[in-house]
Amino acid sequence: MEVYCTRPRCPSPQNHFSDLDDIATLRTAQQKYCISCGMPLMLDGRYVPNKLLGRGGFGSAFLARDRRIPGMRSCVVKQFQPVGNLTPEQREIAEKLFEREAEVLAYIGEEHEQIPNLFAYFPMTVTNSQPGQEDQFFYLVQEYIDGQNLEAELAQKGKFSEQQAIDLLQEILPILKFIHDKHIIHRDIKPSNIMRRRDGKLVLLDFGAVKQVTTVSAVGAGSSTGIYTPGFAAPEQITGNQVFPATDLYALAATILNLLTGEEPTKLIDPQTNKWIWRQHANVNRHLAYILDKMLLPAVKERFPSADEVLVAIAQYLAPPTVSLPAKSRKSPATFSTQELLAGAAFSGFEGAFIAIASSSLIQSPIISVSLSAVILGLLIFAQSRRWIEKIDLLIIAGVSLAILLFIPGITFPQVVVLPVAASLIAIAATAIFRLVYKLLSRII
């Protein structure tokens, strides 16, 4: 079995132990040490690194297996090493900060399926090659997400379409709303930190808060960490000021532009005016362009204040127009949530049945009865589409209709209950099917 040494400067980190090829031996084996540098290889006595996934300025990430879990599930071990030689006081600060941030990650990972679970966190002190010196490492063990990050997807498949960009916004924004509601700011959103799982779902990775541990010696506790990626970071983050939910929204918009244009965000900013000049690189609907531009405004107070606000704007942009008006008088069409559409369908079904029962009882001519019913029902549906009647109005109208119907001679109580309920259920089913078909066709066309 191949076991990878996690010491950053190990001259030969790959180790092979043939006895560990046997699962039973792997589960019970004593600690193994790197043949080259003597580093303990079984982290916390259970996590066995097999492969280096990546190495950066803050540490490294390894693919590992948990030998204490049935099936020896795969996991990701992230190693963090504070910069420079720490004093005992600084080391204590680093440990506490690491533990606090790891607890935050564990909390949000358990609460949201599109954030990796945290399995473990622990410090490890090992002997340095220099006599009398020790190295302090910190480790996080997280859920392994089998998939491809969006940076790699862009390189492999090319620029994103407008619809792909919208889909990305609609999937990532609810995740941001979740963490922002927990008073957590990610601070490092970019394509490489968004992973598409094998099932197609997106997962938000690599929360910047944990990286605070790596800069304790440089900035001290309580200072701004200065953690950001050029081109994706908002102005307030670059200057070391307070960050906000809008800071993450800025980075998300920069991520979208990177995926739409295939260009690094730094190349989409005019160095003379410090303004974004991305529109010449991507042909998108003006409404989507407006949303992205507002997310990227330099002043925090001028951006969307929350992920919810962006989702509302996207819903308005996505809603198909109901009436074609001249350019000067064109207004944004009313948009309805799925709940509102289904409630309206139920109301229309009820009222349609009430009207049909009443008109057939009072009018002898079937043609006149059907025509009058269609006109009244059409007016009610039109009034709903214009939001002239909605919410509590629907219940009041339905109640009044039921009361009037009960006073018409020859109409029995079962008639005014069974037929309207059946009609409403049919209307709900038809509306749900139509909406589903429309969404599928809009994605294909």
C-alpha positions as CSV (number, residue, x, y, z in Angstrom):
1,M,0.0,0.0,0.0
2,E,1.2,3.5,-0.9
3,V,1.3,5.9,2.1
4,Y,2.2,9.5,1.5
5,C,4.2,11.5,4.0
6,T,2.6,14.9,5.0
7,R,5.8,16.7,6.1
8,P,6.0,19.7,3.6
9,R,9.7,19.3,2.8
10,C,10.1,15.6,2.9
11,P,12.7,14.6,0.2
12,S,10.9,11.4,-0.7
13,P,7.3,11.4,0.6
14,Q,6.0,8.2,-1.1
15,N,6.3,5.1,1.1
16,H,5.3,1.6,0.2
17,F,4.3,-1.0,2.8
18,S,3.3,-4.3,1.4
19,D,1.9,-5.6,4.7
20,L,-0.7,-2.9,4.6
21,D,-2.2,-4.3,1.4
22,D,-4.0,-6.7,3.6
23,I,-7.1,-5.0,5.0
24,A,-7.0,-6.9,8.4
25,T,-3.4,-5.9,8.9
26,L,-4.1,-2.2,7.9
27,R,-6.8,-2.0,10.6
28,T,-4.6,-3.3,13.4
29,A,-1.1,-2.2,12.3
30,Q,1.0,0.0,14.7
31,Q,2.1,3.4,13.6
32,K,4.2,3.6,10.5
33,Y,7.0,6.2,9.9
34,C,8.3,7.8,6.8
35,I,11.4,6.1,5.6
36,S,13.0,9.4,4.5
37,C,12.2,11.8,7.3
38,G,10.7,9.8,10.2
39,M,7.3,11.6,10.1
40,P,4.4,9.6,11.6
41,L,2.2,8.5,8.7
42,M,-1.0,7.3,10.3
43,L,-2.5,10.7,11.3
44,D,-4.2,10.6,14.6
45,G,-3.6,6.9,14.5
46,R,-6.4,6.3,11.9
47,Y,-6.1,8.5,8.7
48,V,-3.8,7.0,6.1
49,P,-2.8,9.5,3.3
50,N,-2.5,7.8,-0.1
51,K,-2.1,10.7,-2.5
52,L,-1.2,14.4,-2.6
53,L,-4.2,16.4,-4.0
54,G,-2.6,19.8,-3.9
55,R,-0.2,22.1,-2.2
56,G,-0.5,25.8,-1.6
57,G,0.8,28.6,0.5
58,F,-1.3,27.6,3.5
59,G,-0.6,23.9,3.5
60,S,-1.5,20.8,1.6
61,A,-4.4,18.4,0.9
62,F,-4.2,14.7,0.8
63,L,-6.6,11.9,-0.2
64,A,-6.7,9.5,2.7
65,R,-8.6,6.5,4.0
66,D,-10.0,6.1,7.5
67,R,-8.9,2.7,8.7
68,R,-11.3,2.8,11.8
69,I,-14.5,3.0,9.7
70,P,-16.0,-0.1,8.1
71,G,-15.3,0.1,4.4
72,M,-12.4,2.4,5.1
73,R,-14.1,5.4,3.5
74,S,-12.1,8.0,1.6
75,C,-11.6,11.4,3.1
76,V,-9.6,14.6,2.5
77,V,-6.9,15.5,5.0
78,K,-6.0,19.1,4.9
79,Q,-2.8,20.1,6.6
80,F,-2.2,23.6,7.9
81,Q,1.1,24.9,9.2
82,P,1.4,28.4,10.7
83,V,3.9,30.7,9.0
84,G,7.3,31.1,10.8
85,N,8.5,29.9,14.2
86,L,5.8,30.5,16.8
87,T,6.2,31.4,20.4
88,P,4.3,29.3,22.9
89,E,1.7,32.1,23.2
90,Q,1.2,32.3,19.4
91,R,1.0,28.5,19.2
92,E,-1.7,28.5,21.8
93,I,-3.6,31.2,19.9
94,A,-3.3,29.2,16.7
95,E,-4.6,26.0,18.4
96,K,-7.6,27.8,19.8
97,L,-8.4,29.6,16.6
98,F,-8.1,26.3,14.6
99,E,-10.4,24.5,17.0
100,R,-13.0,27.3,17.0
101,E,-13.1,27.5,13.2
102,A,-13.1,23.7,12.8
103,E,-16.2,23.6,15.1
104,V,-17.9,26.1,12.8
105,L,-17.1,24.0,9.8
106,A,-18.4,20.9,11.6
107,Y,-21.6,22.7,12.4
108,I,-22.4,24.0,8.9
109,G,-21.4,20.8,7.2
110,E,-23.9,18.8,9.3
111,E,-26.6,21.3,8.5
112,H,-26.2,21.6,4.7
113,E,-25.6,18.8,2.2
114,Q,-23.7,21.1,-0.2
115,I,-21.0,21.8,2.3
116,P,-18.5,19.0,3.1
117,N,-18.8,17.3,6.5
118,L,-16.0,17.7,8.9
119,F,-14.9,14.4,10.4
120,A,-12.1,15.4,12.7
121,Y,-9.6,18.1,13.6
122,F,-6.4,17.8,15.6
123,P,-2.9,19.3,16.1
124,M,0.2,17.3,15.8
125,T,3.7,18.1,17.1
126,V,6.6,16.2,15.6
127,T,10.4,16.4,16.0
128,N,12.2,18.7,13.6
129,S,15.4,17.7,11.8
130,Q,17.1,20.4,13.8
131,P,18.1,19.2,17.3
132,G,15.8,20.4,20.0
133,Q,13.2,21.9,17.6
134,E,9.7,20.8,16.9
135,D,7.2,21.4,14.1
136,Q,3.5,22.2,14.8
137,F,1.0,21.0,12.3
138,F,-2.8,21.3,12.3
139,Y,-5.1,18.8,10.4
140,L,-8.7,18.9,9.3
141,V,-10.3,15.7,8.0
142,Q,-13.3,16.4,5.7
143,E,-15.7,14.5,3.5
144,Y,-14.2,13.6,0.1
145,I,-16.3,15.1,-2.7
146,D,-15.9,12.9,-5.8
147,G,-16.2,15.3,-8.8
148,Q,-14.5,18.2,-10.6
149,N,-14.2,21.8,-9.6
150,L,-15.4,24.5,-11.9
151,E,-11.9,25.7,-12.7
152,A,-11.1,22.3,-14.2
153,E,-14.5,22.1,-15.8
154,L,-13.9,25.5,-17.6
155,A,-10.5,24.3,-18.8
156,Q,-12.0,21.0,-20.1
157,K,-15.4,22.0,-21.5
158,G,-14.9,25.7,-22.3
159,K,-16.9,28.8,-21.4
160,F,-20.3,28.6,-19.6
161,S,-23.5,29.5,-21.4
162,E,-25.9,32.1,-20.0
163,Q,-28.2,29.3,-18.8
164,Q,-25.4,27.5,-17.0
165,A,-24.4,30.8,-15.3
166,I,-28.0,31.3,-14.1
167,D,-28.2,27.7,-12.9
168,L,-24.9,28.2,-11.0
169,L,-26.3,31.4,-9.3
170,Q,-29.5,29.7,-8.3
171,E,-27.7,26.8,-6.7
172,I,-24.9,28.6,-4.9
173,L,-26.9,31.6,-3.6
174,P,-29.0,29.4,-1.3
175,I,-25.8,28.0,0.2
176,L,-24.5,31.5,0.8
177,K,-27.8,32.5,2.4
178,F,-27.4,29.6,4.7
179,I,-23.9,30.4,5.8
180,H,-24.6,34.2,6.0
181,D,-27.6,33.5,8.3
182,K,-25.1,31.7,10.5
183,H,-22.9,34.9,10.5
184,I,-20.2,33.2,8.4
185,I,-18.5,34.9,5.4
186,H,-16.7,32.5,3.1
187,R,-14.3,35.2,1.7
188,D,-12.7,33.0,-0.9
189,I,-15.3,32.1,-3.5
190,K,-13.8,31.2,-6.9
191,P,-14.2,28.4,-9.5
192,S,-11.7,26.2,-7.9
193,N,-13.6,26.3,-4.6
194,I,-16.9,25.1,-6.2
195,M,-17.0,21.4,-6.9
196,R,-19.5,19.6,-9.1
197,R,-20.3,16.2,-7.7
198,R,-20.8,13.1,-9.8
199,D,-24.6,13.6,-9.3
200,G,-24.4,17.1,-10.8
201,K,-24.9,19.0,-7.5
202,L,-22.5,21.8,-6.6
203,V,-20.6,21.8,-3.3
204,L,-18.9,24.9,-1.7
205,L,-15.4,24.1,-0.5
206,D,-12.5,25.6,1.3
207,F,-13.9,28.1,3.9
208,G,-11.4,30.9,4.3
209,A,-12.0,31.2,8.0
210,V,-9.9,28.1,8.6
211,K,-7.0,29.7,6.9
212,Q,-6.8,32.2,9.7
213,V,-4.7,29.6,11.5
214,T,-1.9,29.9,9.0
215,T,-1.3,33.6,9.5
216,V,-1.3,34.0,13.2
217,S,2.5,34.6,13.4
218,A,2.3,37.3,10.6
219,V,-0.7,39.3,11.7
220,G,-1.5,38.4,15.2
221,A,-4.8,37.5,16.8
222,G,-7.7,39.8,16.0
223,S,-6.1,41.4,13.0
224,S,-7.4,41.0,9.4
225,T,-6.0,37.9,7.8
226,G,-5.7,39.4,4.3
227,I,-7.0,36.1,2.8
228,Y,-8.3,36.6,-0.7
229,T,-7.7,35.7,-4.3
230,P,-6.9,38.7,-6.6
231,G,-9.6,39.4,-9.1
232,F,-12.3,37.7,-7.0
233,A,-12.0,39.7,-3.8
234,A,-14.1,42.8,-3.2
235,P,-12.4,46.2,-2.5
236,E,-13.2,46.1,1.2
237,Q,-11.5,42.7,1.5
238,I,-8.4,43.8,-0.3
239,T,-8.0,46.9,2.0
240,G,-8.4,44.7,5.1
241,N,-11.7,46.3,6.2
242,Q,-14.8,44.6,7.5
243,V,-16.4,42.0,5.2
244,F,-20.1,41.5,4.6
245,P,-22.5,39.0,2.8
246,A,-22.1,41.4,-0.2
247,T,-18.4,40.6,-0.1
248,D,-19.2,37.0,-1.0
249,L,-21.7,38.1,-3.6
250,Y,-19.0,40.2,-5.3
251,A,-16.7,37.1,-5.5
252,L,-19.6,35.0,-6.8
253,A,-20.2,37.5,-9.6
254,A,-16.5,37.6,-10.5
255,T,-16.7,33.8,-10.6
256,I,-19.6,33.9,-13.0
257,L,-17.7,36.3,-15.3
258,N,-14.6,34.1,-15.2
259,L,-16.8,31.1,-16.3
260,L,-18.8,33.1,-18.9
261,T,-15.7,34.7,-20.6
262,G,-13.0,32.2,-19.9
263,E,-10.8,35.2,-18.8
264,E,-9.2,35.8,-15.4
265,P,-11.2,38.5,-13.6
266,T,-8.1,40.7,-13.3
267,K,-8.1,41.0,-17.2
268,L,-11.8,42.1,-17.1
269,I,-11.0,45.3,-15.1
270,D,-9.8,48.5,-16.8
271,P,-6.6,49.5,-14.9
272,Q,-7.2,53.2,-15.7
273,T,-10.7,53.5,-14.5
274,N,-10.8,50.4,-12.2
275,K,-14.2,49.5,-13.8
276,W,-15.3,46.1,-15.1
277,I,-15.3,45.8,-18.9
278,W,-16.6,42.3,-19.3
279,R,-19.6,42.8,-21.5
280,Q,-17.5,42.8,-24.7
281,H,-16.4,39.3,-23.8
282,A,-19.8,37.7,-23.1
283,N,-23.1,38.1,-24.8
284,V,-25.8,37.8,-22.1
285,N,-29.3,39.2,-21.6
286,R,-29.2,42.8,-20.3
287,H,-31.1,41.8,-17.2
288,L,-28.5,39.2,-16.2
289,A,-25.8,41.8,-17.0
290,Y,-27.5,44.3,-14.7
291,I,-27.6,41.8,-11.8
292,L,-23.9,40.9,-12.2
293,D,-22.9,44.5,-12.5
294,K,-24.8,45.4,-9.3
295,M,-23.1,42.5,-7.5
296,L,-19.8,44.0,-8.5
297,L,-20.2,47.6,-7.6
298,P,-17.3,48.9,-5.5
299,A,-19.4,50.3,-2.7
300,V,-20.9,47.7,-0.4
301,K,-24.1,49.7,0.2
302,E,-24.7,49.8,-3.6
303,R,-24.6,46.1,-4.1
304,F,-27.4,43.6,-3.3
305,P,-27.3,43.3,0.5
306,S,-28.1,39.6,0.6
307,A,-28.3,36.4,-1.4
308,D,-32.1,36.5,-1.1
309,E,-32.2,39.9,-3.0
310,V,-30.2,38.4,-5.9
311,L,-32.5,35.4,-6.1
312,V,-35.5,37.7,-6.3
313,A,-33.8,39.6,-9.1
314,I,-33.0,36.4,-11.0
315,A,-36.6,35.2,-10.5
316,Q,-37.9,38.4,-12.1
317,Y,-35.4,38.1,-15.0
318,L,-36.3,34.5,-15.6
319,A,-40.1,35.0,-15.6
320,P,-41.5,34.9,-19.2
321,P,-43.5,38.0,-20.3
322,T,-47.3,37.6,-20.5
323,V,-48.0,40.6,-22.7
324,S,-45.8,42.2,-25.3
325,L,-45.9,46.0,-24.8
326,P,-44.2,48.9,-26.6
327,A,-40.7,49.6,-25.4
328,K,-41.6,52.8,-23.6
329,S,-44.5,51.3,-21.7
330,R,-43.1,47.8,-21.0
331,K,-43.1,46.8,-17.4
332,S,-41.7,43.8,-15.7
333,P,-44.3,41.0,-15.7
334,A,-45.7,39.7,-12.4
335,T,-43.9,36.7,-11.1
336,F,-45.4,33.9,-9.1
337,S,-43.8,31.3,-6.9
338,T,-44.8,27.7,-7.3
339,Q,-46.9,27.9,-4.2
340,E,-48.8,30.8,-5.6
341,L,-49.3,29.1,-9.0
342,L,-50.7,26.0,-7.4
343,A,-52.9,28.0,-5.0
344,G,-54.3,29.9,-8.0
345,A,-54.9,26.7,-9.9
346,A,-56.9,25.3,-6.9
347,F,-58.9,28.5,-6.7
348,S,-59.7,28.5,-10.4
349,G,-60.7,24.8,-10.2
350,F,-63.1,25.5,-7.3
351,E,-64.6,28.6,-8.9
352,G,-64.9,26.9,-12.3
353,A,-66.9,24.1,-10.7
354,F,-69.1,26.6,-8.7
355,I,-69.8,28.7,-11.8
356,A,-70.6,25.6,-13.9
357,I,-73.0,24.3,-11.3
358,A,-74.8,27.6,-10.8
359,S,-75.1,28.5,-14.6
360,S,-76.4,25.0,-15.5
361,S,-79.0,25.3,-12.8
362,L,-80.2,28.8,-13.6
363,I,-79.8,28.9,-17.5
364,Q,-81.6,26.3,-19.6
365,S,-79.4,26.8,-22.8
366,P,-76.2,24.7,-22.5
367,I,-74.4,27.0,-25.0
368,I,-75.2,30.2,-23.1
369,S,-74.4,28.4,-19.8
370,V,-70.9,27.2,-21.0
371,S,-70.1,30.6,-22.6
372,L,-71.0,32.6,-19.5
373,S,-69.0,30.2,-17.3
374,A,-65.9,30.5,-19.5
375,V,-66.1,34.3,-19.5
376,I,-66.4,34.6,-15.8
377,L,-63.6,32.1,-15.2
378,G,-61.4,33.8,-17.7
379,L,-61.9,37.2,-15.9
380,L,-61.0,35.6,-12.6
381,I,-57.8,34.1,-14.0
382,F,-56.9,37.4,-15.7
383,A,-57.5,39.2,-12.4
384,Q,-55.1,36.7,-10.7
385,S,-52.4,37.3,-13.4
386,R,-52.6,41.0,-12.7
387,R,-52.5,40.4,-9.0
388,W,-55.8,42.3,-8.6
389,I,-56.9,39.4,-6.5
390,E,-54.5,37.2,-4.5
391,K,-53.9,35.4,-1.2
392,I,-56.8,36.1,1.2
393,D,-58.9,37.5,-1.6
394,L,-59.1,34.0,-3.1
395,L,-60.5,32.5,0.1
396,I,-63.1,35.3,0.5
397,I,-64.3,34.9,-3.1
398,A,-64.5,31.1,-2.7
399,G,-66.4,31.4,0.5
400,V,-68.9,33.9,-0.9
401,S,-69.4,31.7,-4.0
402,L,-70.1,28.7,-1.8
403,A,-72.6,30.6,0.3
404,I,-74.5,31.9,-2.8
405,L,-74.5,28.4,-4.3
406,L,-76.1,26.9,-1.3
407,F,-79.2,29.2,-1.7
408,I,-79.9,28.2,-5.3
409,P,-82.8,25.8,-5.4
410,G,-82.1,22.2,-6.4
411,I,-78.4,22.2,-5.5
412,T,-77.4,19.7,-2.8
413,F,-74.5,20.0,-0.4
414,P,-72.5,17.0,-1.9
415,Q,-72.6,18.8,-5.3
416,V,-70.9,21.9,-3.9
417,V,-68.2,19.9,-2.2
418,V,-67.3,16.9,-4.3
419,L,-67.3,18.5,-7.8
420,P,-65.3,21.7,-6.7
421,V,-62.7,19.6,-4.8
422,A,-62.3,17.2,-7.8
423,A,-61.9,20.2,-10.2
424,S,-59.3,21.9,-8.0
425,L,-57.2,18.7,-7.8
426,I,-57.3,18.3,-11.6
427,A,-56.3,22.0,-12.0
428,I,-53.4,21.6,-9.6
429,A,-52.2,18.5,-11.4
430,A,-52.5,20.1,-14.8
431,T,-50.6,23.3,-13.6
432,A,-47.8,21.2,-12.1
433,I,-47.4,19.2,-15.2
434,F,-47.4,22.3,-17.5
435,R,-44.8,24.0,-15.3
436,L,-42.6,21.0,-15.3
437,V,-42.8,20.6,-19.1
438,Y,-42.2,24.4,-19.5
439,K,-39.0,24.2,-17.4
440,L,-37.7,21.2,-19.3
441,L,-38.3,22.8,-22.7
442,S,-36.8,26.1,-21.5
443,R,-33.6,24.3,-20.6
444,I,-33.4,22.5,-24.0
445,I,-34.4,25.3,-26.3
